[in-house]
Amino acid sequence: QIGTRISRKRGCPATITVRRIVRFPDHALFPEDMGKGKSDWAIREKKADILFRLKTRLRNGQVQGKERFYVQLPCDEAHLLHPTSGEEACMSQKLHPAINR
């Protein structure tokens, strides 16, 4: 089973951060939309129009985004109050096959 580690490293400030970003390339604002000679008002109007169409299509289930996950792992120096290598750190456990893919 995944997550069967017995010990918890209480008090350690190291964290893993996972961010889920959904992009909608069909509803992008392109550089030519913001080119020279375009007023700030025209650019704001274009952004508002794109956002309105995106929200409408999302509510109706008519659009699919492209998901990306960004994972930020702590460096070894971020770990405090516990060992980070060897058997004391439970590093002798094998990696679950589902994670290894």
Backbone as JSON Lines, residues from 0, in Angstrom:
{"i":0,"aa":"Q","n":[0.84,-1.19,0.0],"ca":[0.0,0.0,0.0],"c":[0.88,1.24,0.0]}
{"i":1,"aa":"I","n":[0.37,2.26,-0.63],"ca":[1.08,3.53,-0.66],"c":[0.87,4.24,0.66]}
{"i":2,"aa":"G","n":[1.91,4.87,1.17],"ca":[1.79,5.65,2.39],"c":[1.74,4.83,3.66]}
{"i":3,"aa":"T","n":[2.48,3.73,3.71],"ca":[2.46,2.9,4.91],"c":[3.65,3.17,5.82]}
{"i":4,"aa":"R","n":[4.37,4.24,5.59],"ca":[5.52,4.56,6.43],"c":[5.05,4.73,7.88]}
{"i":5,"aa":"I","n":[5.79,4.14,8.79],"ca":[5.41,4.11,10.2],"c":[5.69,5.45,10.88]}
{"i":6,"aa":"S","n":[6.81,6.09,10.58],"ca":[7.2,7.28,11.32],"c":[6.75,8.55,10.62]}
{"i":7,"aa":"R","n":[6.53,9.59,11.39],"ca":[6.25,10.93,10.89],"c":[7.33,11.84,11.41]}
{"i":8,"aa":"K","n":[7.75,12.76,10.61],"ca":[8.82,13.66,10.99],"c":[8.21,14.95,11.54]}
{"i":9,"aa":"R","n":[7.72,14.9,12.76],"ca":[7.08,16.06,13.38],"c":[8.1,17.16,13.65]}
{"i":10,"aa":"G","n":[7.68,18.38,13.37],"ca":[8.55,19.52,13.6],"c":[9.47,19.84,12.44]}
{"i":11,"aa":"C","n":[9.46,19.04,11.39],"ca":[10.32,19.29,10.23],"c":[9.62,20.31,9.33]}
{"i":12,"aa":"P","n":[10.31,21.4,8.98],"ca":[9.68,22.42,8.15],"c":[9.65,22.09,6.65]}
{"i":13,"aa":"A","n":[10.29,21.02,6.24],"ca":[10.33,20.67,4.82],"c":[8.94,20.26,4.35]}
{"i":14,"aa":"T","n":[8.54,20.8,3.21],"ca":[7.23,20.48,2.66],"c":[7.36,20.16,1.18]}
{"i":15,"aa":"I","n":[6.4,19.4,0.69],"ca":[6.27,19.13,-0.73],"c":[5.06,19.93,-1.2]}
{"i":16,"aa":"T","n":[5.24,20.71,-2.25],"ca":[4.15,21.52,-2.78],"c":[3.78,21.01,-4.16]}
{"i":17,"aa":"V","n":[2.48,20.75,-4.37],"ca":[1.98,20.32,-5.67],"c":[0.97,21.36,-6.14]}
{"i":18,"aa":"R","n":[1.19,21.86,-7.33],"ca":[0.26,22.84,-7.9],"c":[-0.36,22.26,-9.16]}
{"i":19,"aa":"R","n":[-1.67,22.39,-9.25],"ca":[-2.41,21.93,-10.42],"c":[-2.8,23.16,-11.22]}
{"i":20,"aa":"I","n":[-2.32,23.21,-12.45],"ca":[-2.59,24.33,-13.34],"c":[-3.4,23.79,-14.52]}
{"i":21,"aa":"V","n":[-4.5,24.45,-14.82],"ca":[-5.29,24.09,-15.99],"c":[-5.18,25.23,-16.98]}
{"i":22,"aa":"R","n":[-4.72,24.92,-18.18],"ca":[-4.55,25.92,-19.23],"c":[-5.63,25.73,-20.28]}
{"i":23,"aa":"F","n":[-6.03,26.84,-20.87],"ca":[-7.04,26.82,-21.92],"c":[-6.46,27.54,-23.14]}
{"i":24,"aa":"P","n":[-5.69,26.82,-23.96],"ca":[-5.0,27.45,-25.09],"c":[-5.95,28.08,-26.12]}
{"i":25,"aa":"D","n":[-7.16,27.56,-26.23],"ca":[-8.12,28.12,-27.19],"c":[-8.65,29.47,-26.74]}
{"i":26,"aa":"H","n":[-8.38,29.84,-25.48],"ca":[-8.88,31.09,-24.93],"c":[-7.71,31.96,-24.46]}
{"i":27,"aa":"A","n":[-6.67,31.99,-25.25],"ca":[-5.46,32.72,-24.87],"c":[-5.51,34.15,-25.42]}
{"i":28,"aa":"L","n":[-4.79,35.02,-24.77],"ca":[-4.61,36.38,-25.24],"c":[-3.22,36.43,-25.88]}
{"i":29,"aa":"F","n":[-3.18,36.65,-27.17],"ca":[-1.93,36.58,-27.91],"c":[-1.23,37.94,-27.96]}
{"i":30,"aa":"P","n":[0.09,37.95,-28.18],"ca":[0.84,39.21,-28.22],"c":[0.3,40.2,-29.26]}
{"i":31,"aa":"E","n":[-0.19,39.69,-30.39],"ca":[-0.72,40.61,-31.41],"c":[-2.0,41.3,-30.93]}
{"i":32,"aa":"D","n":[-2.68,40.7,-29.94],"ca":[-3.86,41.35,-29.36],"c":[-3.47,42.53,-28.47]}
{"i":33,"aa":"M","n":[-2.19,42.56,-28.06],"ca":[-1.73,43.62,-27.17],"c":[-0.63,44.46,-27.82]}
{"i":34,"aa":"G","n":[-0.58,44.45,-29.14],"ca":[0.5,45.11,-29.87],"c":[0.5,46.62,-29.76]}
{"i":35,"aa":"K","n":[1.44,47.22,-30.48],"ca":[1.6,48.67,-30.48],"c":[0.31,49.31,-31.01]}
{"i":36,"aa":"G","n":[0.0,50.44,-30.45],"ca":[-1.17,51.17,-30.9],"c":[-2.46,50.74,-30.22]}
{"i":37,"aa":"K","n":[-2.43,49.66,-29.46],"ca":[-3.62,49.2,-28.75],"c":[-3.71,49.96,-27.43]}
{"i":38,"aa":"S","n":[-4.86,50.48,-27.15],"ca":[-5.03,51.2,-25.89],"c":[-5.22,50.22,-24.74]}
{"i":39,"aa":"D","n":[-4.97,50.69,-23.53],"ca":[-5.19,49.85,-22.35],"c":[-6.64,49.41,-22.28]}
{"i":40,"aa":"W","n":[-7.53,50.31,-22.66],"ca":[-8.96,50.0,-22.63],"c":[-9.29,48.85,-23.59]}
{"i":41,"aa":"A","n":[-8.72,48.89,-24.8],"ca":[-8.97,47.84,-25.8],"c":[-8.44,46.49,-25.31]}
{"i":42,"aa":"I","n":[-7.29,46.5,-24.66],"ca":[-6.71,45.26,-24.14],"c":[-7.58,44.71,-23.02]}
{"i":43,"aa":"R","n":[-8.05,45.59,-22.11],"ca":[-8.94,45.14,-21.03],"c":[-10.23,44.57,-21.57]}
{"i":44,"aa":"E","n":[-10.77,45.19,-22.61],"ca":[-12.0,44.7,-23.25],"c":[-11.78,43.32,-23.85]}
{"i":45,"aa":"K","n":[-10.65,43.13,-24.5],"ca":[-10.32,41.83,-25.11],"c":[-10.2,40.75,-24.04]}
{"i":46,"aa":"K","n":[-9.5,41.08,-22.94],"ca":[-9.36,40.13,-21.84],"c":[-10.72,39.77,-21.25]}
{"i":47,"aa":"A","n":[-11.56,40.78,-21.04],"ca":[-12.89,40.55,-20.47],"c":[-13.72,39.67,-21.38]}
{"i":48,"aa":"D","n":[-13.63,39.9,-22.7],"ca":[-14.38,39.1,-23.66],"c":[-13.92,37.64,-23.63]}
{"i":49,"aa":"I","n":[-12.62,37.42,-23.62],"ca":[-12.07,36.06,-23.57],"c":[-12.5,35.36,-22.28]}
{"i":50,"aa":"L","n":[-12.4,36.05,-21.16],"ca":[-12.78,35.48,-19.87],"c":[-14.28,35.15,-19.83]}
{"i":51,"aa":"F","n":[-15.11,36.03,-20.36],"ca":[-16.56,35.79,-20.38],"c":[-16.88,34.53,-21.2]}
{"i":52,"aa":"R","n":[-16.27,34.42,-22.4],"ca":[-16.52,33.23,-23.24],"c":[-16.03,31.96,-22.56]}
{"i":53,"aa":"L","n":[-14.87,32.03,-21.9],"ca":[-14.33,30.86,-21.2],"c":[-15.26,30.43,-20.07]}
{"i":54,"aa":"K","n":[-15.69,31.38,-19.24],"ca":[-16.59,31.04,-18.12],"c":[-17.9,30.44,-18.62]}
{"i":55,"aa":"T","n":[-18.45,31.0,-19.68],"ca":[-19.7,30.48,-20.24],"c":[-19.53,29.06,-20.73]}
{"i":56,"aa":"R","n":[-18.47,28.81,-21.45],"ca":[-18.22,27.45,-21.98],"c":[-17.89,26.46,-20.87]}
{"i":57,"aa":"L","n":[-17.22,26.91,-19.82],"ca":[-16.94,26.03,-18.68],"c":[-18.23,25.62,-17.99]}
{"i":58,"aa":"R","n":[-19.14,26.58,-17.78],"ca":[-20.43,26.27,-17.15],"c":[-21.23,25.27,-17.96]}
{"i":59,"aa":"N","n":[-21.14,25.36,-19.28],"ca":[-21.9,24.46,-20.17],"c":[-21.15,23.17,-20.48]}
{"i":60,"aa":"G","n":[-19.95,23.02,-19.94],"ca":[-19.15,21.82,-20.17],"c":[-18.66,21.7,-21.6]}
{"i":61,"aa":"Q","n":[-18.47,22.82,-22.27],"ca":[-18.09,22.8,-23.68],"c":[-16.59,22.96,-23.92]}
{"i":62,"aa":"V","n":[-15.82,23.05,-22.87],"ca":[-14.38,23.28,-23.05],"c":[-13.58,22.33,-22.16]}
{"i":63,"aa":"Q","n":[-12.45,21.89,-22.69],"ca":[-11.55,21.04,-21.94],"c":[-10.21,21.75,-21.8]}
{"i":64,"aa":"G","n":[-9.68,21.73,-20.61],"ca":[-8.38,22.34,-20.37],"c":[-7.27,21.31,-20.42]}
{"i":65,"aa":"K","n":[-6.06,21.79,-20.46],"ca":[-4.88,20.92,-20.41],"c":[-4.29,21.04,-19.01]}
{"i":66,"aa":"E","n":[-4.28,19.93,-18.28],"ca":[-3.79,19.93,-16.91],"c":[-2.28,19.75,-16.86]}
{"i":67,"aa":"R","n":[-1.67,20.46,-15.95],"ca":[-0.26,20.27,-15.64],"c":[-0.11,20.28,-14.13]}
{"i":68,"aa":"F","n":[0.8,19.45,-13.66],"ca":[1.09,19.41,-12.23],"c":[2.55,19.8,-12.05]}
{"i":69,"aa":"Y","n":[2.78,20.75,-11.16],"ca":[4.13,21.18,-10.83],"c":[4.41,20.76,-9.4]}
{"i":70,"aa":"V","n":[5.51,20.04,-9.2],"ca":[5.88,19.52,-7.88],"c":[7.17,20.2,-7.44]}
{"i":71,"aa":"Q","n":[7.13,20.76,-6.25],"ca":[8.32,21.39,-5.68],"c":[8.76,20.56,-4.48]}
{"i":72,"aa":"L","n":[9.96,20.0,-4.57],"ca":[10.5,19.15,-3.51],"c":[11.51,19.93,-2.68]}
{"i":73,"aa":"P","n":[11.56,19.68,-1.38],"ca":[12.52,20.4,-0.54],"c":[13.93,19.86,-0.74]}
{"i":74,"aa":"C","n":[14.9,20.72,-0.53],"ca":[16.29,20.27,-0.58],"c":[16.64,19.58,0.74]}
{"i":75,"aa":"D","n":[17.75,18.88,0.78],"ca":[18.14,18.15,1.99],"c":[18.33,19.08,3.19]}
{"i":76,"aa":"E","n":[18.8,20.31,2.92],"ca":[19.05,21.26,4.01],"c":[17.75,21.74,4.68]}
{"i":77,"aa":"A","n":[16.62,21.58,4.02],"ca":[15.33,22.03,4.58],"c":[14.84,21.09,5.68]}
{"i":78,"aa":"H","n":[15.34,19.87,5.72],"ca":[14.92,18.9,6.72],"c":[15.64,19.17,8.04]}
{"i":79,"aa":"L","n":[14.87,19.26,9.12],"ca":[15.44,19.48,10.45],"c":[14.82,18.49,11.44]}
{"i":80,"aa":"L","n":[15.5,18.24,12.53],"ca":[15.01,17.45,13.66],"c":[14.82,15.96,13.37]}
{"i":81,"aa":"H","n":[15.4,15.46,12.27],"ca":[15.35,14.02,12.0],"c":[16.44,13.67,10.99]}
{"i":82,"aa":"P","n":[16.87,12.42,10.99],"ca":[17.88,12.01,10.0],"c":[17.26,11.94,8.61]}
{"i":83,"aa":"T","n":[18.07,12.18,7.59],"ca":[17.56,12.14,6.21],"c":[18.16,11.03,5.37]}
{"i":84,"aa":"S","n":[18.99,10.21,5.96],"ca":[19.55,9.1,5.2],"c":[19.76,7.9,6.12]}
{"i":85,"aa":"G","n":[19.85,6.76,5.51],"ca":[20.09,5.53,6.26],"c":[18.82,4.9,6.81]}
{"i":86,"aa":"E","n":[19.03,3.86,7.6],"ca":[17.88,3.12,8.13],"c":[17.08,3.92,9.14]}
{"i":87,"aa":"E","n":[17.72,4.83,9.87],"ca":[16.99,5.64,10.85],"c":[15.93,6.49,10.17]}
{"i":88,"aa":"A","n":[16.12,6.83,8.92],"ca":[15.18,7.67,8.19],"c":[14.16,6.85,7.41]}
{"i":89,"aa":"C","n":[14.12,5.55,7.63],"ca":[13.21,4.63,6.92],"c":[13.44,4.66,5.42]}
{"i":90,"aa":"M","n":[14.67,4.92,5.02],"ca":[14.97,5.0,3.6],"c":[15.23,3.62,2.99]}
{"i":91,"aa":"S","n":[15.13,2.59,3.8],"ca":[15.38,1.26,3.27],"c":[14.12,0.64,2.68]}
{"i":92,"aa":"Q","n":[12.98,1.35,2.75],"ca":[11.73,0.82,2.2],"c":[11.79,0.87,0.67]}
{"i":93,"aa":"K","n":[11.18,-0.13,0.05],"ca":[11.14,-0.17,-1.4],"c":[10.05,0.77,-1.91]}
{"i":94,"aa":"L","n":[10.26,1.28,-3.1],"ca":[9.3,2.18,-3.73],"c":[8.14,1.37,-4.29]}
{"i":95,"aa":"H","n":[6.93,1.84,-4.05],"ca":[5.73,1.16,-4.54],"c":[5.74,1.19,-6.08]}
{"i":96,"aa":"P","n":[5.36,0.09,-6.74],"ca":[5.38,0.04,-8.21],"c":[4.52,1.12,-8.88]}
{"i":97,"aa":"A","n":[3.42,1.51,-8.25],"ca":[2.56,2.54,-8.84],"c":[3.26,3.89,-8.89]}
{"i":98,"aa":"I","n":[4.17,4.15,-7.98],"ca":[4.9,5.41,-7.94],"c":[6.06,5.35,-8.91]}
{"i":99,"aa":"N","n":[6.6,4.18,-9.14],"ca":[7.79,3.99,-9.95],"c":[7.54,4.22,-11.43]}
{"i":100,"aa":"R","n":[6.29,4.3,-11.88],"ca":[5.99,4.46,-13.31],"c":[6.33,5.82,-13.81]}
